[in-house]
Amino acid sequence: MRVAALRRSTYEWAQHLFVARAIKDTIWAALAEHLNSQAIPDVILTAGSYAMVASMLDSLGIELDNDLCSGVAALTDPSTAIGG
């Protein structure tokens, strides 16, 4: 998904979001190794909540505070990517 964001590829985002909506058995198994059955839905709901907030902020055009811009720029710089 990082590549989709860096390349601003709507198609790539749509593909990943469609695929990511269904939690595969391997993911459930990996979560179950570390979490109990009550914690797993909490993790899923937390991730979904963060995604919802991100969409809302993007839709409303909320911009980052100035003190965060340089840190985010460093995280999204393709030259800092693994193997880059």
KOLPALO-248499 format. One record per residue (C-alpha): x, y, z; residue number from 1; residue in one letter. Coordinates in Angstrom, 3 decimals, decimal comma, always signed. Layout:
# residues N
<rec c1="X" c2="Y" c3="Z" resi="NUM" resn="a"/>
...
This chain:
# residues 84
<rec c1="+0,000" c2="+0,000" c3="+0,000" resi="1" resn="m"/>
<rec c1="+3,004" c2="+2,269" c3="+0,510" resi="2" resn="r"/>
<rec c1="+3,803" c2="+2,006" c3="-3,188" resi="3" resn="v"/>
<rec c1="+0,211" c2="+2,927" c3="-4,060" resi="4" resn="a"/>
<rec c1="+0,473" c2="+5,987" c3="-1,824" resi="5" resn="a"/>
<rec c1="+3,864" c2="+7,057" c3="-3,136" resi="6" resn="l"/>
<rec c1="+2,774" c2="+6,652" c3="-6,752" resi="7" resn="r"/>
<rec c1="-0,687" c2="+8,113" c3="-6,057" resi="8" resn="r"/>
<rec c1="-2,206" c2="+5,150" c3="-7,860" resi="9" resn="s"/>
<rec c1="-5,968" c2="+5,078" c3="-7,354" resi="10" resn="t"/>
<rec c1="-6,160" c2="+1,695" c3="-9,073" resi="11" resn="y"/>
<rec c1="-3,529" c2="+0,167" c3="-6,798" resi="12" resn="e"/>
<rec c1="-5,233" c2="+1,561" c3="-3,687" resi="13" resn="w"/>
<rec c1="-8,591" c2="+0,189" c3="-4,801" resi="14" resn="a"/>
<rec c1="-7,119" c2="-3,248" c3="-5,462" resi="15" resn="q"/>
<rec c1="-5,416" c2="-3,416" c3="-2,070" resi="16" resn="h"/>
<rec c1="-8,424" c2="-2,133" c3="-0,184" resi="17" resn="l"/>
<rec c1="-10,698" c2="-4,644" c3="-1,875" resi="18" resn="f"/>
<rec c1="-8,340" c2="-7,526" c3="-1,092" resi="19" resn="v"/>
<rec c1="-7,547" c2="-6,264" c3="+2,409" resi="20" resn="a"/>
<rec c1="-11,183" c2="-6,230" c3="+3,516" resi="21" resn="r"/>
<rec c1="-11,298" c2="-10,010" c3="+3,951" resi="22" resn="a"/>
<rec c1="-9,080" c2="-11,359" c3="+6,716" resi="23" resn="i"/>
<rec c1="-7,458" c2="-14,547" c3="+5,544" resi="24" resn="k"/>
<rec c1="-7,134" c2="-17,656" c3="+7,708" resi="25" resn="d"/>
<rec c1="-3,362" c2="-17,176" c3="+7,888" resi="26" resn="t"/>
<rec c1="-3,847" c2="-13,733" c3="+9,445" resi="27" resn="i"/>
<rec c1="-6,362" c2="-15,097" c3="+11,956" resi="28" resn="w"/>
<rec c1="-3,884" c2="-17,842" c3="+12,866" resi="29" resn="a"/>
<rec c1="-1,035" c2="-15,358" c3="+13,300" resi="30" resn="a"/>
<rec c1="-3,201" c2="-13,137" c3="+15,512" resi="31" resn="l"/>
<rec c1="-4,333" c2="-16,144" c3="+17,547" resi="32" resn="a"/>
<rec c1="-0,701" c2="-16,994" c3="+18,338" resi="33" resn="e"/>
<rec c1="-0,371" c2="-13,718" c3="+20,240" resi="34" resn="h"/>
<rec c1="-3,883" c2="-12,658" c3="+21,233" resi="35" resn="l"/>
<rec c1="-6,917" c2="-14,220" c3="+22,847" resi="36" resn="n"/>
<rec c1="-10,293" c2="-14,410" c3="+21,116" resi="37" resn="s"/>
<rec c1="-11,476" c2="-11,200" c3="+22,793" resi="38" resn="q"/>
<rec c1="-8,429" c2="-9,171" c3="+21,734" resi="39" resn="a"/>
<rec c1="-8,520" c2="-10,107" c3="+18,038" resi="40" resn="i"/>
<rec c1="-11,731" c2="-8,175" c3="+17,252" resi="41" resn="p"/>
<rec c1="-10,295" c2="-5,239" c3="+19,218" resi="42" resn="d"/>
<rec c1="-7,249" c2="-5,167" c3="+16,936" resi="43" resn="v"/>
<rec c1="-9,426" c2="-5,361" c3="+13,827" resi="44" resn="i"/>
<rec c1="-11,762" c2="-2,619" c3="+15,055" resi="45" resn="l"/>
<rec c1="-8,821" c2="-0,414" c3="+16,041" resi="46" resn="t"/>
<rec c1="-7,247" c2="-0,767" c3="+12,592" resi="47" resn="a"/>
<rec c1="-10,600" c2="-0,037" c3="+10,974" resi="48" resn="g"/>
<rec c1="-11,099" c2="+3,020" c3="+13,159" resi="49" resn="s"/>
<rec c1="-7,706" c2="+4,425" c3="+12,163" resi="50" resn="y"/>
<rec c1="-8,565" c2="+3,844" c3="+8,489" resi="51" resn="a"/>
<rec c1="-11,901" c2="+5,626" c3="+8,968" resi="52" resn="m"/>
<rec c1="-10,301" c2="+8,621" c3="+10,683" resi="53" resn="v"/>
<rec c1="-7,674" c2="+8,845" c3="+7,933" resi="54" resn="a"/>
<rec c1="-10,391" c2="+8,849" c3="+5,261" resi="55" resn="s"/>
<rec c1="-12,376" c2="+11,487" c3="+7,110" resi="56" resn="m"/>
<rec c1="-9,362" c2="+13,765" c3="+7,559" resi="57" resn="l"/>
<rec c1="-8,445" c2="+13,353" c3="+3,904" resi="58" resn="d"/>
<rec c1="-12,009" c2="+14,032" c3="+2,746" resi="59" resn="s"/>
<rec c1="-12,237" c2="+17,156" c3="+4,883" resi="60" resn="l"/>
<rec c1="-8,869" c2="+18,402" c3="+3,635" resi="61" resn="g"/>
<rec c1="-7,391" c2="+18,589" c3="+7,126" resi="62" resn="i"/>
<rec c1="-3,697" c2="+19,379" c3="+6,816" resi="63" resn="e"/>
<rec c1="-0,863" c2="+18,317" c3="+9,084" resi="64" resn="l"/>
<rec c1="+0,451" c2="+20,626" c3="+11,739" resi="65" resn="d"/>
<rec c1="+3,646" c2="+22,317" c3="+10,555" resi="66" resn="n"/>
<rec c1="+5,806" c2="+20,514" c3="+13,123" resi="67" resn="d"/>
<rec c1="+4,798" c2="+17,120" c3="+11,657" resi="68" resn="l"/>
<rec c1="+5,389" c2="+17,883" c3="+7,969" resi="69" resn="c"/>
<rec c1="+9,137" c2="+17,174" c3="+7,901" resi="70" resn="s"/>
<rec c1="+8,733" c2="+13,837" c3="+9,689" resi="71" resn="g"/>
<rec c1="+6,020" c2="+12,685" c3="+7,298" resi="72" resn="v"/>
<rec c1="+8,056" c2="+13,880" c3="+4,311" resi="73" resn="a"/>
<rec c1="+10,932" c2="+11,680" c3="+5,459" resi="74" resn="a"/>
<rec c1="+8,620" c2="+8,661" c3="+5,827" resi="75" resn="l"/>
<rec c1="+7,153" c2="+9,059" c3="+2,348" resi="76" resn="t"/>
<rec c1="+10,436" c2="+9,822" c3="+0,570" resi="77" resn="d"/>
<rec c1="+11,043" c2="+7,013" c3="-1,955" resi="78" resn="p"/>
<rec c1="+14,805" c2="+7,252" c3="-1,349" resi="79" resn="s"/>
<rec c1="+14,239" c2="+6,038" c3="+2,234" resi="80" resn="t"/>
<rec c1="+12,383" c2="+2,906" c3="+1,113" resi="81" resn="a"/>
<rec c1="+13,919" c2="-0,471" c3="+1,872" resi="82" resn="i"/>
<rec c1="+16,299" c2="-1,294" c3="-0,927" resi="83" resn="g"/>
<rec c1="+16,020" c2="+2,303" c3="-2,228" resi="84" resn="g"/>
